[in-house]
Amino acid sequence: MRIESFVLGPLENNAYVLWESGPACVIIDAPMGIQEIDSFLNEHHLRPEACLLTHGHFDHIAGLSHLRKQWGLRVLIHADDAESLVRPEVNGSAFFGAPLPPARSRRRSSRAAPVRPRGGSARRRLA
């Protein structure tokens, strides 16, 4: 598994692209400045199938509308945090005078599943 990390937006949020062989990939988190990931995806001929959100705070979902329009990908978030995708007062964006438009996830999970990279190669790239 390959992992490319990005530090994006004015709050310097982390976002990641994970892929193995072929064009399919997954994006983790969608902060402001997500367009930088578009360039990376195009340059490496990758196509995101989903965006996995670590949680629903505004600084982790601000680029979600762009990703959905650009790539038509699925959005995955834990069921306990799904309300943050449709309620600006829950995700925190309402308190900054710029509420984010609602973005519903297509799949919710009530349990967390660990992600374990194979062979340790992903850990070396992040170090």
C-alpha positions as CSV (number, residue, x, y, z in Angstrom):
1,M,0.0,0.0,0.0
2,R,1.2,3.5,-0.8
3,I,0.3,6.6,1.2
4,E,0.8,10.2,0.2
5,S,0.3,12.8,2.9
6,F,-0.8,16.4,2.4
7,V,-0.9,19.4,4.8
8,L,-3.8,21.6,3.5
9,G,-5.6,24.7,4.3
10,P,-5.1,27.6,6.8
11,L,-5.4,25.2,9.7
12,E,-2.8,22.9,8.2
13,N,-5.0,19.8,8.3
14,N,-3.6,16.4,7.3
15,A,-5.1,14.5,4.4
16,Y,-4.0,11.3,2.7
17,V,-4.3,9.3,-0.5
18,L,-4.0,5.6,-0.2
19,W,-3.6,3.2,-3.1
20,E,-2.1,-0.1,-4.2
21,S,-1.8,-1.0,-7.9
22,G,-4.2,0.4,-10.5
23,P,-6.1,3.6,-10.4
24,A,-8.4,3.0,-7.5
25,C,-7.6,5.0,-4.3
26,V,-9.1,6.3,-1.1
27,I,-8.8,9.8,0.3
28,I,-8.7,10.3,4.0
29,D,-10.3,13.7,5.1
30,A,-11.3,16.6,3.0
31,P,-9.9,19.9,4.4
32,M,-9.8,23.3,2.7
33,G,-7.3,23.3,-0.1
34,I,-8.3,19.9,-1.3
35,Q,-7.7,20.9,-4.9
36,E,-4.0,20.1,-4.3
37,I,-5.1,16.5,-4.1
38,D,-6.8,16.8,-7.5
39,S,-3.5,17.6,-9.1
40,F,-1.8,14.7,-7.4
41,L,-4.5,12.3,-8.5
42,N,-4.4,13.5,-12.1
43,E,-0.6,13.4,-12.2
44,H,-0.5,9.8,-10.9
45,H,-3.6,8.6,-12.9
46,L,-5.5,7.8,-9.8
47,R,-9.3,7.7,-9.3
48,P,-10.7,8.1,-5.8
49,E,-13.6,5.7,-4.9
50,A,-14.3,7.0,-1.5
51,C,-13.4,9.7,1.1
52,L,-13.1,8.3,4.6
53,L,-13.6,11.1,7.2
54,T,-11.8,10.7,10.5
55,H,-14.5,12.9,12.1
56,G,-16.9,15.6,11.1
57,H,-15.3,18.9,12.2
58,F,-15.5,21.6,9.6
59,D,-11.8,21.7,9.1
60,H,-11.9,18.0,8.0
61,I,-14.9,18.2,5.7
62,A,-14.6,21.7,4.1
63,G,-13.4,20.2,0.8
64,L,-16.0,17.5,0.7
65,S,-18.4,19.2,-1.7
66,H,-15.6,19.8,-4.2
67,L,-14.5,16.1,-4.0
68,R,-18.1,14.9,-4.6
69,K,-18.6,17.2,-7.6
70,Q,-15.2,16.5,-9.1
71,W,-15.0,12.7,-8.5
72,G,-18.5,11.5,-7.6
73,L,-17.0,9.5,-4.7
74,R,-18.6,7.8,-1.7
75,V,-18.3,9.5,1.7
76,L,-17.7,7.2,4.7
77,I,-18.0,8.5,8.3
78,H,-18.8,6.8,11.6
79,A,-22.5,6.9,12.4
80,D,-21.9,8.8,15.6
81,D,-20.4,11.7,13.6
82,A,-22.7,11.6,10.5
83,E,-24.9,14.5,11.8
84,S,-22.0,16.8,11.4
85,L,-22.3,16.4,7.6
86,V,-25.7,18.1,7.6
87,R,-25.6,20.5,10.6
88,P,-23.2,23.4,10.6
89,E,-23.7,23.9,14.3
90,V,-22.5,20.4,14.9
91,N,-19.4,20.5,12.6
92,G,-18.5,24.0,13.9
93,S,-18.7,25.9,10.7
94,A,-21.7,27.9,11.8
95,F,-19.6,29.6,14.6
96,F,-17.3,31.1,12.0
97,G,-20.0,32.7,9.9
98,A,-19.5,30.3,6.9
99,P,-21.7,27.3,7.4
100,L,-20.8,24.4,5.1
101,P,-23.5,23.1,2.8
102,P,-25.0,19.7,3.8
103,A,-23.2,16.7,2.5
104,R,-24.7,13.3,3.3
105,S,-22.6,10.2,3.6
106,R,-23.6,7.2,1.5
107,R,-22.4,4.7,4.1
108,R,-22.2,4.9,7.9
109,S,-20.4,2.6,10.2
110,S,-21.3,1.9,13.8
111,R,-17.9,0.4,14.5
112,A,-14.4,1.3,13.6
113,A,-12.3,-1.0,11.5
114,P,-8.6,-0.9,11.9
115,V,-6.5,-0.2,8.7
116,R,-3.3,-2.2,8.6
117,P,-0.8,-1.6,5.8
118,R,0.8,-4.7,4.4
119,G,4.6,-5.1,4.6
120,G,5.3,-1.9,6.5
121,S,6.0,0.1,3.3
122,A,3.3,2.7,4.2
123,R,4.9,3.3,7.6
124,R,8.2,4.1,6.0
125,R,6.7,6.6,3.6
126,L,5.1,8.5,6.5
127,A,8.2,8.6,8.6
